[in-house]
Amino acid sequence: MCGRFAMNKETDDLIQEYVARGGDFHDWRPRYNIAPTDTVPVIREHDGERRLAGVRWGIVPPSSPTFGGGKPIINARIETVTKNKLFATPFAEHPCIVPALGYYEWRATPDGKQPYFVHAPEGDMAMAGIIRPWFDRAAAQKAEQEGEEIDPWLLSMAVITLDAHVAPGEVHDRMPAFLSRDAIDEWLGGELDPDDRVNLLQLTSLEVADRLEYHPVSRDVNSVRNEGPHLVEPIEETPQPALF
């Protein structure tokens, strides 16, 4: 999976459908070129309630001196997610849903990389993610010195990926792990062990992937500075010369 996706009004409908009680992130808006390190809304269970949270896309390791820096860790491979020290605890304890209208992938062509928009025909999808909390020691120390009360925990996330060869067209060799609507409660709940979580994602991803559609889109999406609904609109694909 490449590192871009989109969210629009249909995404908001998905958020409203699966959030039982508000949340602590109110600054989100439709976006069509979401990139690593951006703050995005995710759905999670917290203190027994389903909530909306704003998290950084790209997991920040607990040893990092700052919340960011370095190459963002935006994906977690399902094949190793239960064994990787950075992902194992978040996978077991902090699952989330990353609502999306769809995501982008690129194919190499003789005249450069051509982006495609991958989406579900029903208009929205629930990607499986994991959250890693990061403790802001500097902010906590400052608050203690000044007698203030703050939440020193910042949240970052990664999207789980798996082999994409089950998806029609195989635009890329990896794709996000998806959740069907009837699997969301099970995924967000805390009753599954890690192996059962893997099995759930493999099954629901196959179900969703079987319905995926894709089409070529403007190369404007190649720059993170470009934004707007035109980025997901289909364009006529340029015929490529025969190789032989």
JOKA-V391747 format. One record per residue. N is the residue number from 0. BURIAL is + if it has 16 or more other ideal C-beta (glycine too) atoms within 10 Angstrom, else -. Layout:
n = {N N}
burial = {BURIAL BURIAL}
This chain:
n = {0 1 2 3 4 5 6 7 8 9 10 11 12 13 14 15 16 17 18 19 20 21 22 23 24 25 26 27 28 29 30 31 32 33 34 35 36 37 38 39 40 41 42 43 44 45 46 47 48 49 50 51 52 53 54 55 56 57 58 59 60 61 62 63 64 65 66 67 68 69 70 71 72 73 74 75 76 77 78 79 80 81 82 83 84 85 86 87 88 89 90 91 92 93 94 95 96 97 98 99 100 101 102 103 104 105 106 107 108 109 110 111 112 113 114 115 116 117 118 119 120 121 122 123 124 125 126 127 128 129 130 131 132 133 134 135 136 137 138 139 140 141 142 143 144 145 146 147 148 149 150 151 152 153 154 155 156 157 158 159 160 161 162 163 164 165 166 167 168 169 170 171 172 173 174 175 176 177 178 179 180 181 182 183 184 185 186 187 188 189 190 191 192 193 194 195 196 197 198 199 200 201 202 203 204 205 206 207 208 209 210 211 212 213 214 215 216 217 218 219 220 221 222 223 224 225 226 227 228 229 230 231 232 233 234 235 236 237 238 239 240 241 242 243}
burial = {+ + + + + + + + - + + + - + + - - + + - - - + - + - - + - - + + + + + + - + - + + + + + + - - - - + + + + + + + + + + + - - - - - - - - - - - + + + + + - + - - + - - - - + + + - + + + - + + + + + + + + + + + + + - - - - - - - + + + + + + + - - - + + + + + + + + + + + - + - - + - - - - - - - - - - - - + - + + + + + + + + + + + - - + - - - + + - - + + + + + + - - + + - - + + - - - + - - - - + + - + + - - + + - - + + - - + - + + + + + + - + + - - - - + - - - + + - - - - - - - - - - - -}
